[in-house]
Amino acid sequence: MKINKIAEAHESLLQLSFTASKFDRFRAQAQAVKE
């Protein structure tokens, strides 16, 4: 049970970091367009 919870948290963390990196790239592109 405990191991499953850890795996779940790890997966959500992975998804979060993936979303953050995508957002960073999108923001960088928007910044480049502005300049």
N, CA, C, O and CB atoms as a CASP TS submission, in Angstrom:
PFRMAT TS
TARGET T0000
AUTHOR 0000-0000-0000
METHOD Language model
MODEL 1
PARENT N/A
ATOM      1  N   MET     1       0.838  -1.206   0.000  1.00  0.00           N
ATOM      2  CA  MET     1       0.000   0.000   0.000  1.00  0.00           C
ATOM      3  C   MET     1       0.869   1.252   0.000  1.00  0.00           C
ATOM      4  O   MET     1       0.648   2.179  -0.779  1.00  0.00           O
ATOM      5  CB  MET     1      -0.946   0.008   1.222  1.00  0.00           C
ATOM      6  N   LYS     2       1.862   1.262   0.886  1.00  0.00           N
ATOM      7  CA  LYS     2       2.727   2.440   0.989  1.00  0.00           C
ATOM      8  C   LYS     2       3.520   2.643  -0.310  1.00  0.00           C
ATOM      9  O   LYS     2       3.686   3.768  -0.782  1.00  0.00           O
ATOM     10  CB  LYS     2       3.694   2.295   2.191  1.00  0.00           C
ATOM     11  N   ILE     3       3.999   1.540  -0.867  1.00  0.00           N
ATOM     12  CA  ILE     3       4.776   1.625  -2.109  1.00  0.00           C
ATOM     13  C   ILE     3       3.925   2.204  -3.232  1.00  0.00           C
ATOM     14  O   ILE     3       4.405   2.995  -4.044  1.00  0.00           O
ATOM     15  CB  ILE     3       5.315   0.236  -2.512  1.00  0.00           C
ATOM     16  N   ASN     4       2.657   1.803  -3.270  1.00  0.00           N
ATOM     17  CA  ASN     4       1.761   2.290  -4.312  1.00  0.00           C
ATOM     18  C   ASN     4       1.572   3.795  -4.188  1.00  0.00           C
ATOM     19  O   ASN     4       1.542   4.513  -5.187  1.00  0.00           O
ATOM     20  CB  ASN     4       0.403   1.573  -4.238  1.00  0.00           C
ATOM     21  N   LYS     5       1.446   4.262  -2.956  1.00  0.00           N
ATOM     22  CA  LYS     5       1.273   5.703  -2.720  1.00  0.00           C
ATOM     23  C   LYS     5       2.495   6.474  -3.203  1.00  0.00           C
ATOM     24  O   LYS     5       2.368   7.539  -3.808  1.00  0.00           O
ATOM     25  CB  LYS     5       1.025   5.985  -1.221  1.00  0.00           C
ATOM     26  N   ILE     6       3.668   5.936  -2.935  1.00  0.00           N
ATOM     27  CA  ILE     6       4.904   6.602  -3.360  1.00  0.00           C
ATOM     28  C   ILE     6       4.977   6.661  -4.884  1.00  0.00           C
ATOM     29  O   ILE     6       5.365   7.680  -5.457  1.00  0.00           O
ATOM     30  CB  ILE     6       6.144   5.869  -2.792  1.00  0.00           C
ATOM     31  N   ALA     7       4.603   5.565  -5.529  1.00  0.00           N
ATOM     32  CA  ALA     7       4.627   5.523  -6.989  1.00  0.00           C
ATOM     33  C   ALA     7       3.648   6.538  -7.562  1.00  0.00           C
ATOM     34  O   ALA     7       3.926   7.189  -8.569  1.00  0.00           O
ATOM     35  CB  ALA     7       4.292   4.108  -7.499  1.00  0.00           C
ATOM     36  N   GLU     8       2.501   6.664  -6.909  1.00  0.00           N
ATOM     37  CA  GLU     8       1.489   7.616  -7.361  1.00  0.00           C
ATOM     38  C   GLU     8       2.025   9.043  -7.259  1.00  0.00           C
ATOM     39  O   GLU     8       1.884   9.836  -8.189  1.00  0.00           O
ATOM     40  CB  GLU     8       0.193   7.468  -6.535  1.00  0.00           C
ATOM     41  N   ALA     9       2.634   9.355  -6.130  1.00  0.00           N
ATOM     42  CA  ALA     9       3.181  10.693  -5.914  1.00  0.00           C
ATOM     43  C   ALA     9       4.288  10.976  -6.923  1.00  0.00           C
ATOM     44  O   ALA     9       4.395  12.087  -7.442  1.00  0.00           O
ATOM     45  CB  ALA     9       3.716  10.840  -4.472  1.00  0.00           C
ATOM     46  N   HIS    10       5.111   9.964  -7.199  1.00  0.00           N
ATOM     47  CA  HIS    10       6.211  10.125  -8.140  1.00  0.00           C
ATOM     48  C   HIS    10       5.679  10.437  -9.534  1.00  0.00           C
ATOM     49  O   HIS    10       6.229  11.277 -10.247  1.00  0.00           O
ATOM     50  CB  HIS    10       7.084   8.862  -8.171  1.00  0.00           C
ATOM     51  N   GLU    11       4.606   9.752  -9.913  1.00  0.00           N
ATOM     52  CA  GLU    11       4.028   9.949 -11.249  1.00  0.00           C
ATOM     53  C   GLU    11       3.441  11.343 -11.390  1.00  0.00           C
ATOM     54  O   GLU    11       3.614  11.999 -12.417  1.00  0.00           O
ATOM     55  CB  GLU    11       2.949   8.897 -11.530  1.00  0.00           C
ATOM     56  N   SER    12       2.739  11.793 -10.341  1.00  0.00           N
ATOM     57  CA  SER    12       2.135  13.126 -10.393  1.00  0.00           C
ATOM     58  C   SER    12       3.228  14.190 -10.440  1.00  0.00           C
ATOM     59  O   SER    12       3.069  15.230 -11.078  1.00  0.00           O
ATOM     60  CB  SER    12       1.206  13.357  -9.173  1.00  0.00           C
ATOM     61  N   LEU    13       4.338  13.917  -9.758  1.00  0.00           N
ATOM     62  CA  LEU    13       5.460  14.857  -9.753  1.00  0.00           C
ATOM     63  C   LEU    13       6.069  14.940 -11.153  1.00  0.00           C
ATOM     64  O   LEU    13       6.428  16.018 -11.626  1.00  0.00           O
ATOM     65  CB  LEU    13       6.536  14.429  -8.714  1.00  0.00           C
ATOM     66  N   LEU    14       6.177  13.784 -11.803  1.00  0.00           N
ATOM     67  CA  LEU    14       6.703  13.741 -13.165  1.00  0.00           C
ATOM     68  C   LEU    14       5.827  14.552 -14.101  1.00  0.00           C
ATOM     69  O   LEU    14       6.318  15.332 -14.917  1.00  0.00           O
ATOM     70  CB  LEU    14       6.809  12.296 -13.660  1.00  0.00           C
ATOM     71  N   GLN    15       4.511  14.356 -13.969  1.00  0.00           N
ATOM     72  CA  GLN    15       3.566  15.070 -14.822  1.00  0.00           C
ATOM     73  C   GLN    15       3.672  16.572 -14.586  1.00  0.00           C
ATOM     74  O   GLN    15       3.592  17.369 -15.521  1.00  0.00           O
ATOM     75  CB  GLN    15       2.128  14.586 -14.561  1.00  0.00           C
ATOM     76  N   LEU    16       3.853  16.943 -13.324  1.00  0.00           N
ATOM     77  CA  LEU    16       3.927  18.352 -12.961  1.00  0.00           C
ATOM     78  C   LEU    16       5.164  18.995 -13.592  1.00  0.00           C
ATOM     79  O   LEU    16       5.077  20.081 -14.164  1.00  0.00           O
ATOM     80  CB  LEU    16       3.955  18.516 -11.425  1.00  0.00           C
ATOM     81  N   SER    17       6.309  18.327 -13.488  1.00  0.00           N
ATOM     82  CA  SER    17       7.545  18.883 -14.039  1.00  0.00           C
ATOM     83  C   SER    17       7.474  18.943 -15.561  1.00  0.00           C
ATOM     84  O   SER    17       8.004  19.871 -16.173  1.00  0.00           O
ATOM     85  CB  SER    17       8.759  18.047 -13.597  1.00  0.00           C
ATOM     86  N   PHE    18       6.815  17.951 -16.178  1.00  0.00           N
ATOM     87  CA  PHE    18       6.661  17.940 -17.631  1.00  0.00           C
ATOM     88  C   PHE    18       5.812  19.122 -18.080  1.00  0.00           C
ATOM     89  O   PHE    18       6.136  19.795 -19.058  1.00  0.00           O
ATOM     90  CB  PHE    18       6.030  16.617 -18.103  1.00  0.00           C
ATOM     91  N   THR    19       4.726  19.366 -17.358  1.00  0.00           N
ATOM     92  CA  THR    19       3.850  20.491 -17.678  1.00  0.00           C
ATOM     93  C   THR    19       4.595  21.805 -17.497  1.00  0.00           C
ATOM     94  O   THR    19       4.438  22.730 -18.295  1.00  0.00           O
ATOM     95  CB  THR    19       2.586  20.465 -16.796  1.00  0.00           C
ATOM     96  N   ALA    20       5.406  21.887 -16.448  1.00  0.00           N
ATOM     97  CA  ALA    20       6.155  23.112 -16.166  1.00  0.00           C
ATOM     98  C   ALA    20       7.158  23.400 -17.277  1.00  0.00           C
ATOM     99  O   ALA    20       7.319  24.549 -17.688  1.00  0.00           O
ATOM    100  CB  ALA    20       6.879  23.003 -14.814  1.00  0.00           C
ATOM    101  N   SER    21       7.833  22.361 -17.764  1.00  0.00           N
ATOM    102  CA  SER    21       8.822  22.566 -18.822  1.00  0.00           C
ATOM    103  C   SER    21       8.141  22.997 -20.114  1.00  0.00           C
ATOM    104  O   SER    21       8.668  23.821 -20.861  1.00  0.00           O
ATOM    105  CB  SER    21       9.641  21.284 -19.054  1.00  0.00           C
ATOM    106  N   LYS    22       6.959  22.429 -20.372  1.00  0.00           N
ATOM    107  CA  LYS    22       6.208  22.821 -21.565  1.00  0.00           C
ATOM    108  C   LYS    22       5.779  24.279 -21.466  1.00  0.00           C
ATOM    109  O   LYS    22       5.843  25.030 -22.440  1.00  0.00           O
ATOM    110  CB  LYS    22       4.977  21.913 -21.756  1.00  0.00           C
ATOM    111  N   PHE    23       5.341  24.664 -20.273  1.00  0.00           N
ATOM    112  CA  PHE    23       4.897  26.037 -20.055  1.00  0.00           C
ATOM    113  C   PHE    23       6.063  27.008 -20.213  1.00  0.00           C
ATOM    114  O   PHE    23       5.911  28.089 -20.781  1.00  0.00           O
ATOM    115  CB  PHE    23       4.265  26.185 -18.661  1.00  0.00           C
ATOM    116  N   ASP    24       7.240  26.604 -19.698  1.00  0.00           N
ATOM    117  CA  ASP    24       8.426  27.458 -19.810  1.00  0.00           C
ATOM    118  C   ASP    24       8.783  27.688 -21.272  1.00  0.00           C
ATOM    119  O   ASP    24       9.124  28.802 -21.670  1.00  0.00           O
ATOM    120  CB  ASP    24       9.620  26.833 -19.064  1.00  0.00           C
ATOM    121  N   ARG    25       8.700  26.622 -22.071  1.00  0.00           N
ATOM    122  CA  ARG    25       9.039  26.740 -23.482  1.00  0.00           C
ATOM    123  C   ARG    25       8.057  27.662 -24.191  1.00  0.00           C
ATOM    124  O   ARG    25       8.441  28.484 -25.023  1.00  0.00           O
ATOM    125  CB  ARG    25       9.053  25.360 -24.150  1.00  0.00           C
ATOM    126  N   PHE    26       6.779  27.509 -23.843  1.00  0.00           N
ATOM    127  CA  PHE    26       5.744  28.338 -24.447  1.00  0.00           C
ATOM    128  C   PHE    26       5.952  29.800 -24.083  1.00  0.00           C
ATOM    129  O   PHE    26       5.798  30.688 -24.921  1.00  0.00           O
ATOM    130  CB  PHE    26       4.351  27.871 -24.004  1.00  0.00           C
ATOM    131  N   ARG    27       6.306  30.044 -22.815  1.00  0.00           N
ATOM    132  CA  ARG    27       6.522  31.413 -22.349  1.00  0.00           C
ATOM    133  C   ARG    27       7.739  32.022 -23.045  1.00  0.00           C
ATOM    134  O   ARG    27       7.741  33.206 -23.383  1.00  0.00           O
ATOM    135  CB  ARG    27       6.706  31.443 -20.814  1.00  0.00           C
ATOM    136  N   ALA    28       8.764  31.214 -23.253  1.00  0.00           N
ATOM    137  CA  ALA    28       9.973  31.705 -23.919  1.00  0.00           C
ATOM    138  C   ALA    28       9.656  32.090 -25.362  1.00  0.00           C
ATOM    139  O   ALA    28      10.158  33.094 -25.867  1.00  0.00           O
ATOM    140  CB  ALA    28      11.094  30.637 -23.879  1.00  0.00           C
ATOM    141  N   GLN    29       8.822  31.290 -26.021  1.00  0.00           N
ATOM    142  CA  GLN    29       8.432  31.596 -27.402  1.00  0.00           C
ATOM    143  C   GLN    29       7.639  32.895 -27.454  1.00  0.00           C
ATOM    144  O   GLN    29       7.846  33.722 -28.342  1.00  0.00           O
ATOM    145  CB  GLN    29       7.604  30.441 -28.004  1.00  0.00           C
ATOM    146  N   ALA    30       6.733  33.070 -26.503  1.00  0.00           N
ATOM    147  CA  ALA    30       5.918  34.283 -26.462  1.00  0.00           C
ATOM    148  C   ALA    30       6.807  35.503 -26.254  1.00  0.00           C
ATOM    149  O   ALA    30       6.570  36.561 -26.837  1.00  0.00           O
ATOM    150  CB  ALA    30       4.856  34.192 -25.345  1.00  0.00           C
ATOM    151  N   GLN    31       7.825  35.347 -25.421  1.00  0.00           N
ATOM    152  CA  GLN    31       8.749  36.446 -25.147  1.00  0.00           C
ATOM    153  C   GLN    31       9.512  36.811 -26.425  1.00  0.00           C
ATOM    154  O   GLN    31       9.727  37.987 -26.719  1.00  0.00           O
ATOM    155  CB  GLN    31       9.737  36.062 -24.009  1.00  0.00           C
ATOM    156  N   ALA    32       9.913  35.790 -27.173  1.00  0.00           N
ATOM    157  CA  ALA    32      10.666  36.024 -28.407  1.00  0.00           C
ATOM    158  C   ALA    32       9.796  36.754 -29.425  1.00  0.00           C
ATOM    159  O   ALA    32      10.292  37.606 -30.163  1.00  0.00           O
ATOM    160  CB  ALA    32      11.179  34.690 -28.995  1.00  0.00           C
ATOM    161  N   VAL    33       8.519  36.433 -29.473  1.00  0.00           N
ATOM    162  CA  VAL    33       7.609  37.076 -30.425  1.00  0.00           C
ATOM    163  C   VAL    33       7.426  38.543 -30.064  1.00  0.00           C
ATOM    164  O   VAL    33       7.327  39.399 -30.943  1.00  0.00           O
ATOM    165  CB  VAL    33       6.241  36.355 -30.452  1.00  0.00           C
ATOM    166  N   LYS    34       7.382  38.828 -28.771  1.00  0.00           N
ATOM    167  CA  LYS    34       7.178  40.210 -28.322  1.00  0.00           C
ATOM    168  C   LYS    34       8.331  41.112 -28.738  1.00  0.00           C
ATOM    169  O   LYS    34       8.123  42.272 -29.093  1.00  0.00           O
ATOM    170  CB  LYS    34       7.010  40.255 -26.807  1.00  0.00           C
ATOM    171  N   GLU    35       9.550  40.575 -28.693  1.00  0.00           N
ATOM    172  CA  GLU    35      10.726  41.408 -28.966  1.00  0.00           C
ATOM    173  C   GLU    35      10.969  41.656 -30.444  1.00  0.00           C
ATOM    174  O   GLU    35      11.925  42.341 -30.807  1.00  0.00           O
ATOM    175  CB  GLU    35      11.942  40.772 -28.374  1.00  0.00           C
TER
END
